């Protein structure tokens, strides 16, 4: 969906008619999906919102803890205020939580399976129809200062995000300077 300034928002679908390019994407060649995915979406957080590890900083041993200028501490959302801890059950809630908190520290608890191809509280399924739909609707940008926590649903099904790609920290790249400076908050 285009914003008022004409740009697109990550995580928001842009339904466009399929485009014919050199007869390769001719709608007459399309076949309907035989069966829609039948995910069981979670509606309740089985932890009751109580987890012990979500405020921990990342261990200081791994690729994330180094830069050209030396060792760094990755804090993610460990310093999140109480009103910046979100529990989400669908893609729209996930996108809204990330947008509301912006670059502030935040913790986002993902309960069960989130498939970004479903909308309207997991009642409407739509496949991607065009480039912009895949680029923006098919991508979620995870800003800096974010901790994502996957919580299996009450039946023990694994927490996961599907139907999208995840872009990490891309909001800070400005391309005008070296990569190290361009990704500083």
Buried (B, 14 or more C-beta within 10 A) or exposed (E): EEEEEEEBBBBBBBEEEBEEEEEEEEEEEEEEEEEEEEBEBBEEBEBEEEBEEBBEEBEEEEEEBEEEEEEEEBBBBBBBEEEBBBBBBBBBBBBBBBBEBEEBBBBBBBBBBBBBBBBEEBEEBEEBBBEBBBBBBBBBBBBBBBBBBBBBBBEEBEBEBEBBEEEEBEBEEEEEEEEEEEBEE
